[in-house]
Amino acid sequence: MDNCRCGKLPRTSDGDSQEVTSTEWESVNLSEQEEDLVYRMYRLVGDRWTLIAGRIPGRKPEEIERFLIMGHGERFA
């Protein structure tokens, strides 16, 4: 019998994958200009976080993704 149930992929035990709950994430504060650039870049290139973060000095791809996921999704949807 197949180990996959309900179309889900089997779990792998990669040492570098970590689950993070949203309560462990800190909110990301961006300036108004940074927010505008993130939203415009997201509409252009989609979820290519590294590309977007590369346009904002001092920002990491994880920060950009977290910013869009945590409560700001209604603006770019």
Beta strands, then each sheet from edge to edge (+ up, - down):
end
